[in-house]
Amino acid sequence: MRNEAILVTGGAGFIGANLVAMLLEHGEAPVVVLDLLTYAGNQANLAEYRNDGRLIFHHADVNDTVVVDRILAAHRPTRLIHLAAETHVDRSIDDPEPFIRTNINGTYNLLQACRRHLKAAGPSARERFRFLHVSTDEVYGSVDGDAVCNEAAPFAPNSPYAASKAAADHLVRAFHRTYRFPAIITRCSNNFGPYQNPEKLIPLILLNCLEGLDLPVYGDGGQVRDWLYVDDHCRGMLTALLEGEPGAEYNLGAGNLSSNLAMVHRICDVLQTLRPAGENESLRRRGASTYAELIRKAPDRPGHDRRYAVDSGRIEAELGWRCSVSLDRGLERTITWYLEHRNWCEHAQAQSDGRKRLGTAT
């Protein structure tokens, strides 16, 4: 990558912060972050790079046309990675409006702003520009049996979140086909790793274990997900951005398929090795001798997809990307990080609903 600016929307969120760290640690280019700092975004996620002159932060909304135009004109990025999104399915069930506003309208506004930016740029800048839209395997909906979805699989979103991301994908694809806009789409499986908000499964279960609280498992816990460590996802995004062709779409999965119930048991097992249950006073007060004794079945999520599974064969064959972090190794890294960053967890929970159950659609 040349020393031309890279713009990352949502760069203070979970995946965004890990991506920004990777860009700054392995490159020389200025990294411009645009983030609205909702409950899921936190400038503290980028604190390690606060004094790095290559990091430029803008507290802004992707729906603010004037500000987005101003940022593009000021920094003239030749790469844009669009991560700004509302992502929690349970929240989308309770209130779909923020998902429509950010994920659909925000993506549209950003596409239009980039078109204006490219119209004003010279031919060389237009030729180099790339727009990476980061999506999710949830757009494909629930996958039966042992099947996996490749990039040609039909969309069948079953939650307001998944529907909003599917709509954004269609917009990006249409802009490429209609305007020859230089966009690339990636669709990842379930991410996990440092800086993930405690409303998500892995940090929620971990923190409840530490505090001796119930470990809620929706329905029978048999819902299957493919767990992708965030650093592998970041490498995949950058591989697609730098080596993929405009108009290409790439699935990013790890092949780490696990039911939610099995994942909860894995978390309990890893935590036992790092923070034995016998040393946990909160657990003793519950009268439990193991973390797994805290598992409780909870009412299922409405419209809960049973199984996600994507085929990463295209990006593996064409661009050489492969998942490198095993599920066990990734879980150990993740749980260790949370154990060492309890203050971060407290701050993150204070900005949201903590670990309260959402998405019951009562």
C-alpha positions in Angstrom: 0.0 0.0 0.0 1.2 3.5 -0.8 1.2 6.2 1.8 -2.3 7.2 0.6 -5.0 7.5 3.2 -7.3 4.6 4.1 -10.7 5.6 5.4 -12.4 3.2 7.9 -16.0 3.8 8.8 -16.9 2.3 12.2 -13.2 2.2 13.1 -13.8 2.5 16.8 -16.0 -0.6 17.0 -15.1 -4.2 17.7 -13.9 -5.3 14.2 -12.9 -1.7 13.2 -10.5 -1.2 16.2 -8.8 -4.5 15.4 -8.5 -3.6 11.8 -7.1 -0.1 12.5 -4.5 -1.7 14.8 -3.5 -4.1 12.0 -3.2 -1.2 9.5 -1.1 0.9 11.8 1.2 -1.9 12.9 1.9 -3.3 9.5 1.7 -0.2 7.2 2.7 3.4 6.8 -0.4 4.8 5.3 -2.5 7.4 7.3 -5.7 5.8 8.7 -8.7 8.0 8.9 -11.5 6.8 11.2 -15.1 7.9 10.9 -17.3 6.7 13.8 -20.5 7.9 15.4 -19.5 6.5 18.8 -22.7 4.8 19.5 -22.8 2.4 22.5 -20.7 -0.1 20.4 -18.0 2.4 19.5 -15.4 3.6 21.9 -12.4 5.8 21.3 -10.7 3.9 24.1 -10.4 1.0 21.7 -7.8 3.1 19.8 -6.1 4.6 22.8 -2.8 2.7 22.1 -2.5 4.8 18.9 -3.6 8.2 20.3 -0.2 9.7 19.8 0.4 8.1 16.4 0.2 10.9 13.8 -1.0 8.5 11.2 -4.3 8.0 13.0 -6.9 10.7 12.3 -10.3 10.5 14.1 -13.6 12.0 13.0 -16.6 11.8 15.3 -19.2 11.7 12.6 -22.3 10.0 11.1 -22.1 8.2 7.7 -25.6 9.8 7.1 -24.2 13.3 7.4 -23.6 14.2 3.8 -21.8 17.5 4.4 -19.4 16.0 6.8 -18.7 12.9 4.8 -18.0 15.0 1.7 -15.7 17.2 3.7 -13.7 14.2 5.1 -13.3 12.7 1.6 -12.1 16.0 0.2 -9.7 16.7 3.1 -8.0 13.3 3.1 -8.5 12.0 -0.4 -8.4 8.3 0.5 -7.8 5.7 -2.2 -9.2 2.9 0.0 -12.4 2.9 2.0 -13.4 0.0 4.3 -17.1 0.3 5.3 -17.7 -1.3 8.7 -20.1 1.3 10.2 -23.2 -0.7 11.1 -25.7 -1.7 13.7 -25.0 -5.4 14.2 -26.9 -7.0 17.2 -29.7 -9.2 16.0 -31.6 -8.9 19.3 -31.6 -5.1 19.1 -32.9 -5.2 15.6 -35.9 -7.3 16.8 -36.7 -4.7 19.4 -36.2 -1.7 17.1 -35.4 -2.1 13.4 -35.2 1.6 12.7 -31.5 2.3 13.6 -30.6 -0.7 11.4 -32.5 0.7 8.4 -31.0 4.2 9.0 -27.3 3.1 9.4 -27.0 -0.1 7.4 -29.1 0.9 4.4 -29.3 4.7 4.3 -25.8 5.1 5.6 -24.4 2.8 3.0 -26.3 4.6 0.2 -25.1 8.0 1.5 -21.5 6.8 1.6 -21.7 5.3 -2.0 -23.0 8.6 -3.3 -20.4 10.6 -1.5 -17.7 8.4 -2.9 -19.1 8.9 -6.4 -18.9 12.7 -6.0 -15.4 12.4 -4.6 -14.3 10.3 -7.6 -15.9 12.6 -10.1 -13.7 15.5 -8.7 -10.6 13.3 -8.5 -8.1 12.9 -11.3 -8.1 9.8 -13.5 -5.2 8.2 -11.6 -7.0 8.5 -8.3 -10.2 7.1 -9.8 -8.3 4.1 -11.1 -6.7 3.3 -7.7 -9.8 3.8 -5.6 -11.4 0.8 -3.9 -14.5 0.5 -1.7 -14.8 -2.5 0.5 -18.3 -3.2 1.9 -18.1 -5.6 4.9 -21.2 -7.8 5.2 -22.3 -11.0 7.0 -23.2 -14.6 6.4 -26.6 -13.9 7.9 -27.8 -12.5 4.6 -28.0 -16.1 3.3 -30.4 -17.1 6.1 -30.5 -20.5 7.7 -28.6 -23.3 5.9 -29.9 -26.9 6.0 -28.0 -30.1 6.7 -24.3 -30.0 5.8 -24.7 -27.5 3.1 -22.5 -24.4 2.8 -23.2 -21.1 1.0 -21.0 -19.8 -1.8 -21.2 -16.3 -3.1 -23.9 -17.3 -5.6 -26.3 -18.5 -2.9 -29.6 -16.7 -2.8 -30.3 -14.3 0.0 -32.9 -15.3 2.6 -32.5 -12.9 5.6 -34.6 -13.7 8.6 -34.0 -10.9 11.0 -34.3 -7.1 10.5 -30.5 -6.9 11.0 -29.8 -9.5 8.2 -32.4 -7.8 6.0 -30.7 -4.5 6.4 -27.3 -5.9 5.5 -28.7 -7.8 2.5 -30.3 -4.5 1.2 -26.9 -2.8 1.6 -25.2 -5.6 -0.3 -27.7 -5.2 -3.2 -27.0 -1.4 -3.2 -23.3 -1.9 -3.4 -23.6 -4.5 -6.2 -26.0 -2.3 -8.1 -23.6 0.7 -7.9 -20.9 -1.5 -9.3 -23.0 -2.8 -12.2 -24.7 0.5 -13.0 -21.9 3.1 -12.4 -18.9 0.8 -12.6 -18.2 1.9 -9.0 -15.1 0.1 -7.8 -16.6 -1.9 -4.9 -15.8 -5.3 -3.4 -18.0 -7.2 -0.9 -16.9 -9.5 1.9 -19.3 -11.6 4.0 -17.9 -13.0 7.2 -19.1 -15.6 9.7 -19.4 -14.9 13.4 -16.4 -12.9 14.7 -14.9 -13.1 18.1 -11.9 -11.5 19.8 -10.8 -8.4 21.9 -13.1 -5.4 22.1 -16.3 -7.2 21.3 -19.3 -5.6 23.2 -20.5 -7.7 26.2 -23.9 -8.1 24.6 -22.5 -10.7 22.3 -22.3 -14.4 23.2 -18.7 -15.0 24.1 -18.0 -12.0 26.3 -21.5 -12.2 27.8 -21.0 -15.8 28.9 -17.5 -15.1 30.1 -18.5 -12.2 32.3 -21.5 -14.0 33.7 -19.2 -16.9 34.7 -16.9 -14.5 36.5 -19.9 -12.9 38.3 -21.7 -16.2 39.1 -24.7 -15.3 37.0 -26.9 -17.5 34.9 -25.5 -18.5 31.5 -28.5 -18.0 29.1 -28.7 -20.4 26.2 -31.5 -19.6 23.7 -33.9 -22.5 23.0 -32.2 -25.8 22.9 -28.8 -24.3 22.1 -28.5 -26.3 18.9 -28.0 -23.2 16.6 -24.8 -23.7 14.7 -22.4 -20.9 13.9 -18.9 -20.7 12.3 -16.5 -18.8 14.6 -13.9 -16.6 12.9 -11.2 -15.0 15.0 -11.1 -11.2 14.3 -7.5 -11.0 13.2 -8.2 -13.6 10.5 -11.2 -11.6 9.4 -9.1 -8.4 9.3 -6.5 -10.2 7.1 -9.2 -11.4 4.8 -10.7 -7.9 4.4 -7.3 -6.4 3.6 -6.6 -9.3 1.1 -9.9 -8.6 -0.7 -9.3 -4.9 -0.7 -5.8 -4.9 -2.0 -5.9 -7.9 -4.3 -9.6 -8.4 -5.2 -11.1 -7.1 -8.4 -13.9 -4.5 -8.4 -17.3 -6.3 -8.4 -15.9 -9.4 -6.7 -17.7 -10.9 -3.7 -15.9 -13.1 -1.1 -17.1 -15.2 1.8 -14.8 -15.4 4.8 -15.4 -18.3 7.1 -13.2 -20.3 9.4 -14.8 -23.8 9.3 -15.0 -23.6 13.1 -18.6 -24.8 13.3 -20.1 -25.2 16.8 -23.5 -25.1 18.3 -24.2 -22.3 20.8 -24.5 -24.8 23.7 -21.2 -26.4 22.8 -19.6 -22.9 22.6 -20.8 -22.1 26.1 -19.3 -25.3 27.4 -16.0 -24.4 25.6 -15.9 -21.0 27.3 -16.5 -22.7 30.7 -13.6 -25.1 30.0 -11.1 -22.5 28.9 -12.0 -20.2 31.8 -11.5 -23.1 34.2 -7.9 -23.4 33.1 -7.3 -19.6 33.4 -9.5 -18.8 36.4 -10.4 -22.1 38.2 -14.0 -22.2 39.5 -12.7 -23.0 43.0 -11.1 -19.6 43.2 -14.3 -17.8 42.2 -16.1 -16.4 45.3 -19.2 -15.4 43.2 -19.5 -19.0 42.0 -19.3 -20.4 45.5 -22.0 -18.1 46.7 -24.3 -19.6 44.0 -23.5 -23.0 45.5 -21.8 -24.1 42.2 -18.5 -25.9 41.9 -18.2 -25.6 38.1 -19.1 -22.8 35.6 -21.2 -25.2 33.6 -23.6 -25.5 36.5 -24.7 -21.9 35.7 -26.1 -22.9 32.2 -29.8 -22.1 31.9 -32.2 -22.5 29.0 -33.8 -19.2 27.9 -36.7 -18.5 25.5 -35.5 -18.7 22.0 -35.1 -15.6 19.7 -38.0 -15.0 17.3 -37.0 -16.2 13.8 -33.7 -17.6 15.1 -31.7 -19.1 12.2 -30.7 -22.7 12.9 -27.4 -22.9 11.1 -24.9 -20.6 9.2 -22.1 -22.0 7.1 -20.2 -20.3 4.2 -17.8 -21.6 1.6 -14.5 -19.6 1.6 -13.2 -21.5 -1.4 -13.2 -18.5 -3.7 -10.9 -16.2 -1.7 -8.7 -19.2 -0.8 -8.2 -20.2 -4.4 -8.0 -16.8 -6.0 -6.3 -14.7 -3.4 -4.6 -17.2 -1.1 -6.3 -16.2 2.2 -6.9 -18.9 4.8 -8.0 -18.9 8.4 -4.9 -19.4 10.6 -6.3 -19.2 14.2 -8.0 -22.3 15.6 -11.1 -22.0 17.6 -9.4 -23.2 20.8 -6.4 -20.8 20.4 -8.7 -17.9 19.5 -10.9 -18.6 22.6 -7.8 -18.7 24.8 -6.6 -15.3 23.4 -10.0 -13.8 23.7 -10.8 -14.9 27.3 -7.3 -13.9 28.4 -7.9 -10.4 27.0 -11.2 -9.9 28.8 -9.7 -11.1 32.1 -7.0 -8.5 31.7 -9.3 -5.7 30.7 -12.2 -5.7 33.2 -12.2 -1.9 33.4 -12.9 -1.9 29.6 -15.8 -4.3 30.1 -17.3 -2.1 32.9 -17.1 1.0 30.6 -18.6 -0.9 27.6 -21.5 -2.1 29.7 -22.2 1.4 31.1 -22.7 2.7 27.6 -25.4 0.1 26.7 -27.9 -2.2 28.4 -25.2 -4.2 29.9 -26.1 -7.9 29.5 -29.8 -7.5 29.7 -31.9 -9.8 27.5 -33.2 -8.1 24.4 -35.0 -9.3 21.3 -37.9 -11.2 22.8 -40.5 -9.4 20.6 -43.2 -9.8 23.2 
